[in-house]
Amino acid sequence: MKTTQLSNTGVEVSAFCLGTMYFGSKEDKATSYRLLDQYAEAGGSFLDTANIYAHWATNGVGGDSETLLGEWMRDRKNREQMFIASKAGFEYQDVSRGLTVSRIEEECNKSLKRMGIETIDLFYAHLDDRETTLEETLEAFDRLVKAGKVRLIGASNYLAWRLEEARWISQSNNWAEYCCVQQRYSYARPKPGASFAPQISANDDLLDYCRSRNFTMLAYSPLLGGAYVENRLDRTFADQYVSPDTDARVAVLKTVAEETGATPNQVILAWMVQSAQAVIPLVAASTTKQMQENLNALNLTLTEDQLMRLDVVSG
């Protein structure tokens, strides 16, 4: 699998990150293992999880995904080949929302224990906790890095100005800095003023910030749960995306898909990797067929003209 550098860290990660949210809960062990094996056999090594995944799912209690990943890595004896990202900040079980020192340290220790590993390669602040100072949060993350429990830190669901404030605080104190941001991002753009609370969608300000700082953005929900798939009556665009702009963008998307012989989903994933924005999409799948469709997008090369038409759309 192709790799890309994570911001300015010098660390190379897979061009596609595998989201494992429902592994161990909605997706049973056998299915989860098949999908993980398929991704790894394709050369992928970037796995994304979180302490809360997936407490809301049937049979889920939280920590299910981390536990499953730990079992899989022990069974496959491949921990050294994997780059593991996890998160803390949201509430689950009897754990309240927040990024205080004690909460970050406790959740990091629990995640390490569930996965049976000594170091989390990338540990995210899963949300921007406005009730706790950035100084307290960043110092707590820095302590984990210095202790060897965390290699790199990242942010998720942050606004651009808060990322810049965090960068200044870390640099002023010689603390570890957020090296990337994981945000809701897809080809269709939300309507002005649309809310996904508690999630935050990437906007032009954040995209510009990432470009100017050479700051990697990872895109979650890039395919909007199947909304781009034709003939799926069970999947439609959420109200936040219903607009003339979305109609115009989908029309261009379908045209490029027809030109390339690829699916709309594959075009979106290829566009994310190859466009000037150059983000890392989090791909997810519940079947090996879906996984293969995602992986095949890595073999799709879009022309400059196609990338321009995908980028320059007006509703």
C-alpha positions as CSV (number, residue, x, y, z in Angstrom):
1,M,0.0,0.0,0.0
2,K,1.1,3.5,-0.7
3,T,2.3,5.6,2.3
4,T,2.3,9.2,3.2
5,Q,4.1,11.3,5.8
6,L,2.2,12.3,8.8
7,S,2.6,16.1,8.8
8,N,6.3,16.9,9.5
9,T,6.9,14.0,11.9
10,G,9.0,12.0,9.5
11,V,6.6,9.0,10.2
12,E,5.2,7.2,7.2
13,V,1.7,5.8,7.5
14,S,-0.7,4.0,5.1
15,A,-2.5,6.2,2.6
16,F,-5.7,4.6,3.7
17,C,-6.4,4.3,7.5
18,L,-8.7,1.5,8.5
19,G,-11.5,2.5,10.8
20,T,-12.3,-0.3,13.2
21,M,-15.2,1.3,15.1
22,Y,-17.5,-1.7,15.0
23,F,-15.0,-4.4,15.3
24,G,-15.7,-6.6,18.3
25,S,-19.3,-5.3,18.7
26,K,-21.5,-4.9,15.6
27,E,-18.9,-6.9,13.6
28,D,-18.2,-10.2,15.3
29,K,-14.7,-11.6,15.8
30,A,-14.6,-13.7,12.7
31,T,-15.8,-10.9,10.4
32,S,-13.4,-8.4,12.1
33,Y,-10.5,-10.8,11.7
34,R,-11.3,-11.3,8.0
35,L,-11.4,-7.5,7.3
36,L,-8.2,-6.8,9.3
37,D,-6.4,-9.7,7.5
38,Q,-7.6,-8.4,4.1
39,Y,-6.4,-4.8,4.9
40,A,-3.0,-6.1,6.2
41,E,-2.5,-8.4,3.3
42,A,-2.9,-5.3,1.0
43,G,0.0,-3.7,2.9
44,G,-2.1,-1.6,5.2
45,S,-0.9,-0.9,8.7
46,F,-2.7,2.2,10.0
47,L,-5.5,1.2,12.4
48,D,-7.9,3.7,14.0
49,T,-9.9,3.0,17.1
50,A,-11.1,4.8,20.3
51,N,-11.9,4.0,23.9
52,I,-15.6,4.5,23.4
53,Y,-16.0,2.2,20.3
54,A,-18.6,1.1,20.1
55,H,-20.6,1.4,23.4
56,W,-23.8,2.4,21.5
57,A,-23.8,-0.7,19.2
58,T,-25.7,-3.9,19.9
59,N,-23.4,-6.0,22.2
60,G,-21.1,-3.0,22.6
61,V,-20.0,-1.7,25.9
62,G,-17.0,0.5,25.0
63,G,-13.4,-0.7,24.6
64,D,-14.7,-3.5,22.3
65,S,-12.7,-2.4,19.3
66,E,-9.5,-2.0,21.2
67,T,-9.9,-5.4,22.8
68,L,-10.5,-7.0,19.5
69,L,-7.4,-5.3,17.9
70,G,-5.3,-6.5,20.8
71,E,-6.4,-10.1,20.3
72,W,-5.8,-9.9,16.6
73,M,-2.3,-8.5,16.9
74,R,-1.4,-11.1,19.4
75,D,-2.8,-13.9,17.2
76,R,-1.1,-12.6,14.1
77,K,2.1,-11.5,16.0
78,N,2.2,-8.3,14.0
79,R,2.2,-5.5,16.6
80,E,5.5,-4.2,15.3
81,Q,4.1,-3.8,11.8
82,M,1.0,-1.9,12.9
83,F,0.5,1.8,13.6
84,I,-2.2,2.1,16.2
85,A,-4.3,5.2,16.7
86,S,-6.8,5.6,19.6
87,K,-8.7,8.4,21.3
88,A,-10.0,9.7,24.6
89,G,-12.4,12.5,25.5
90,F,-16.0,11.3,25.0
91,E,-18.2,9.8,27.6
92,Y,-19.0,6.0,27.9
93,Q,-19.9,3.6,30.7
94,D,-19.3,5.5,33.9
95,V,-16.6,7.8,32.3
96,S,-17.7,11.4,31.8
97,R,-16.7,13.6,29.0
98,G,-13.5,15.6,29.3
99,L,-9.7,15.9,28.9
100,T,-8.5,16.6,32.4
101,V,-5.1,15.2,33.4
102,S,-6.6,12.3,35.3
103,R,-9.1,11.5,32.6
104,I,-6.4,11.4,29.9
105,E,-4.0,9.3,31.9
106,E,-6.7,6.9,33.1
107,E,-8.1,6.3,29.7
108,C,-4.6,5.9,28.1
109,N,-3.8,3.2,30.7
110,K,-7.1,1.4,30.0
111,S,-6.5,1.5,26.3
112,L,-3.0,0.1,26.6
113,K,-4.3,-2.7,28.8
114,R,-7.2,-3.6,26.5
115,M,-4.8,-3.8,23.5
116,G,-2.0,-5.4,25.4
117,I,0.6,-3.0,24.1
118,E,3.2,-0.7,25.7
119,T,2.8,2.3,23.4
120,I,-0.1,3.9,21.4
121,D,1.4,5.2,18.2
122,L,-1.1,8.1,17.9
123,F,-3.3,9.2,20.7
124,Y,-6.1,11.7,19.9
125,A,-8.0,14.3,21.9
126,H,-11.4,13.0,20.6
127,L,-13.0,16.4,21.1
128,D,-12.1,19.9,22.2
129,D,-12.9,20.1,25.9
130,R,-13.6,23.8,26.5
131,E,-14.2,23.1,30.2
132,T,-10.5,22.2,30.6
133,T,-7.6,24.5,29.7
134,L,-5.5,23.6,26.7
135,E,-2.5,23.9,28.9
136,E,-3.8,21.1,31.2
137,T,-4.7,18.9,28.4
138,L,-1.5,19.3,26.4
139,E,0.7,18.9,29.5
140,A,-1.1,15.6,30.2
141,F,-0.5,14.4,26.7
142,D,3.2,15.5,26.9
143,R,3.6,13.5,30.1
144,L,2.3,10.4,28.3
145,V,4.8,11.0,25.4
146,K,7.7,11.4,27.8
147,A,6.7,8.3,29.7
148,G,6.8,6.3,26.4
149,K,3.1,5.4,26.6
150,V,2.2,7.5,23.6
151,R,4.4,8.2,20.5
152,L,2.5,11.0,18.8
153,I,-0.6,13.1,19.7
154,G,-3.4,14.3,17.5
155,A,-6.7,16.2,17.7
156,S,-10.2,15.5,16.5
157,N,-13.2,17.7,16.2
158,Y,-11.2,20.9,16.6
159,L,-11.5,24.3,14.9
160,A,-8.5,25.7,13.1
161,W,-8.0,28.6,15.6
162,R,-7.9,26.1,18.5
163,L,-5.3,24.0,16.7
164,E,-3.2,27.1,16.3
165,E,-3.6,28.0,19.9
166,A,-2.6,24.5,20.9
167,R,0.4,24.7,18.7
168,W,1.6,27.9,20.3
169,I,1.1,26.5,23.8
170,S,3.0,23.3,23.0
171,Q,5.9,25.2,21.4
172,S,6.0,27.8,24.3
173,N,6.4,25.0,26.8
174,N,8.4,22.5,24.8
175,W,5.6,20.0,24.9
176,A,4.5,17.5,22.4
177,E,2.4,19.1,19.6
178,Y,-0.7,17.8,17.9
179,C,0.6,16.4,14.6
180,C,-2.7,15.9,12.8
181,V,-6.4,16.5,12.9
182,Q,-9.2,14.0,12.3
183,Q,-12.4,15.6,11.1
184,R,-15.7,14.8,9.4
185,Y,-15.0,15.3,5.7
186,S,-16.5,14.0,2.4
187,Y,-16.9,15.1,-1.2
188,A,-20.3,16.6,-0.6
189,R,-20.2,19.7,1.5
190,P,-22.5,20.5,4.4
191,K,-25.0,23.4,4.0
192,P,-23.9,26.6,5.6
193,G,-24.6,26.5,9.3
194,A,-25.2,22.7,9.3
195,S,-24.4,21.1,12.6
196,F,-23.2,17.6,13.4
197,A,-22.7,18.2,17.1
198,P,-20.8,16.8,18.8
199,Q,-18.8,16.1,15.6
200,I,-17.3,19.0,13.7
201,S,-17.1,19.0,10.0
202,A,-14.0,20.3,8.1
203,N,-14.6,23.8,6.7
204,D,-12.6,26.0,4.3
205,D,-10.7,27.6,7.2
206,L,-9.5,24.2,8.5
207,L,-8.5,23.0,5.1
208,D,-6.5,26.2,4.5
209,Y,-4.9,25.8,7.9
210,C,-3.8,22.3,7.1
211,R,-2.4,23.3,3.7
212,S,-0.4,26.3,5.1
213,R,1.0,24.3,8.1
214,N,1.6,21.1,6.2
215,F,-0.7,19.6,8.8
216,T,-2.2,16.3,8.0
217,M,-6.0,15.9,8.0
218,L,-7.6,12.5,8.3
219,A,-11.2,12.3,7.0
220,Y,-13.8,10.3,8.9
221,S,-17.1,9.4,7.3
222,P,-15.6,10.1,3.8
223,L,-18.3,8.0,2.1
224,L,-21.2,9.1,4.3
225,G,-22.3,5.6,5.2
226,G,-23.1,4.6,1.6
227,A,-25.0,7.7,0.5
228,Y,-23.1,7.9,-2.8
229,V,-24.1,4.3,-3.7
230,E,-26.9,4.2,-6.3
231,N,-29.9,2.0,-5.8
232,R,-29.5,1.9,-2.0
233,L,-32.9,3.1,-0.8
234,D,-31.7,2.6,2.8
235,R,-29.0,5.2,2.4
236,T,-29.7,8.8,1.5
237,F,-27.9,12.1,2.2
238,A,-28.5,13.5,5.6
239,D,-30.4,16.8,5.8
240,Q,-27.2,18.7,6.4
241,Y,-26.0,17.8,2.9
242,V,-29.3,18.2,0.9
243,S,-28.6,21.2,-1.3
244,P,-28.1,22.3,-5.0
245,D,-24.3,22.2,-4.3
246,T,-24.5,18.5,-3.4
247,D,-26.6,17.8,-6.5
248,A,-24.0,19.5,-8.7
249,R,-21.1,17.7,-7.0
250,V,-22.7,14.3,-7.3
251,A,-23.4,15.0,-11.0
252,V,-19.7,15.6,-11.6
253,L,-18.8,12.6,-9.4
254,K,-20.9,10.3,-11.5
255,T,-19.4,11.6,-14.7
256,V,-15.9,11.0,-13.6
257,A,-16.9,7.5,-12.3
258,E,-18.2,6.7,-15.7
259,E,-15.1,8.0,-17.4
260,T,-12.8,5.9,-15.2
261,G,-15.0,2.8,-14.9
262,A,-14.7,3.2,-11.1
263,T,-17.4,3.5,-8.5
264,P,-18.3,6.9,-7.0
265,N,-16.9,5.7,-3.7
266,Q,-13.6,4.9,-5.4
267,V,-13.4,8.2,-7.1
268,I,-14.0,10.0,-3.8
269,L,-11.2,8.1,-2.0
270,A,-8.8,8.7,-5.0
271,W,-9.7,12.3,-5.0
272,M,-9.0,12.7,-1.3
273,V,-5.5,11.2,-1.7
274,Q,-4.6,12.9,-5.0
275,S,-6.1,16.4,-4.7
276,A,-4.2,19.4,-3.6
277,Q,-5.7,18.9,-0.1
278,A,-4.2,15.4,0.1
279,V,-6.0,14.0,3.1
280,I,-5.9,10.5,4.6
281,P,-9.4,8.9,4.4
282,L,-10.6,6.5,7.1
283,V,-12.1,3.6,5.2
284,A,-14.5,1.2,6.8
285,A,-16.2,-2.0,5.7
286,S,-18.5,-4.7,7.0
287,T,-17.9,-7.1,4.1
288,T,-14.8,-8.2,2.2
289,K,-16.4,-7.0,-1.0
290,Q,-16.7,-3.5,0.5
291,M,-13.1,-3.7,1.7
292,Q,-11.9,-4.7,-1.7
293,E,-13.8,-1.8,-3.4
294,N,-12.1,0.6,-1.0
295,L,-8.6,-0.9,-1.5
296,N,-9.0,-0.9,-5.3
297,A,-9.3,2.9,-5.2
298,L,-5.6,3.0,-4.5
299,N,-5.1,1.8,-8.1
300,L,-7.2,4.6,-9.6
301,T,-5.3,7.6,-11.0
302,L,-7.4,10.6,-11.8
303,T,-6.2,13.0,-14.5
304,E,-5.5,16.7,-13.7
305,D,-8.6,17.6,-15.7
306,Q,-10.8,15.2,-13.6
307,L,-9.3,16.5,-10.4
308,M,-10.0,20.1,-11.5
309,R,-13.6,19.3,-12.4
310,L,-14.1,17.5,-9.1
311,D,-12.7,20.5,-7.2
312,V,-14.3,23.3,-9.1
313,V,-18.0,22.7,-8.7
314,S,-20.7,25.3,-8.1
315,G,-24.3,24.6,-7.1
